[in-house]
Amino acid sequence: MPRPPRAQALALWQQLNGEYERYQAAVRVLPVTQLKIQDDMRRYLCLRCAGFLEQVTFEVLSGYLNQKGGGPMYAFATSWFNQAPNLNAKAFAKLIGRFGRTHAAQFEDFLTPPRRESLGDLLGIRNDVAHGKVATGQRLQPDRYIQLCEDVYDWLIATFLAESVEVLADTGTSVLAYERSV
């Protein structure tokens, strides 16, 4: 049985955050003579951040569509995702805008100039690496992209899955109690 969308989004965030924590630990112990390895690790983390944004967006929006319509409406609406472009600022805004003017305006308010710039830089790095170019320098700042991922994750959950309810299990971990369809 697949996980509910909020739980799936949380799992994606926890996985990315775990990789970021391992990156931070590794960078602390790498000698300064290993700058190329550090750059490789930063590029990998940038690729993971770009992938996370695509996956978490798909999971949250698919979950929202399923809650609101399900069945053939859900199948029709999600069939577009396999043709979705890389989520640069323009494509992301266009995707969210497909949910109507209110969502488009909320996303434009959320996508402040620093977030817009981070998203553009992140996708630039992703494309450079995917096409064999070497991305280096100031753009390779994982802290910046992890913060962007967290911000986007929080915004997507609050905007599209706010009606999903999570509780803490006996272990103290977050689990989905139920999802309320409206």
QUIQUIHU-V753224 format. One record per backbone hydrogen bond with DSSP energy under -0.5 kcal/mol. CO is the residue of the C=O (numbers start at 1). NH is the residue of the N-H. Records with the same first field share a line. If there is no record, write none. Layout:
BEGIN
CO=NH, NH
END
This chain:
BEGIN
4=8
5=9
6=10
7=11
8=12
9=13
10=14
11=15
12=16
13=17
14=18
15=19
16=20
17=21
18=22
19=23
20=24
21=25
22=26
23=27
24=28
25=29
26=29, 30
31=34
34=38
35=39
36=40
37=41
38=42
39=43
40=44
41=45
42=46
43=47
44=48
45=49
46=50
47=51
48=52
49=53
50=54
51=55
52=56
53=57
54=58
55=59
56=60
57=61
58=62
59=63
60=64
61=65
62=66
63=67
64=68
65=69, 70
70=73, 74
71=75
72=76
73=77
74=78
75=79
77=80
78=81
79=82
80=83
81=84
86=88
88=92
89=93
90=94
91=95
92=96
93=97
94=98
95=98
96=99
97=100
100=104
101=105
102=106
103=107
104=108
105=109
106=110
107=111
110=112
112=116
113=117
114=118
115=119
116=120
117=121
118=122
119=123
120=124
121=125
122=126
123=127
124=128
125=129
126=130
127=131
128=133
129=132
133=135
136=139
137=140
139=141
140=142
141=144, 145
142=146
143=147
144=148
145=149
146=150
147=151
148=152
149=153
150=154
151=155
152=156
153=157
154=158
155=159
156=160, 161
157=161
161=164
163=180
165=177, 178
167=175
169=172
173=169
175=167, 177
178=165
179=181
END
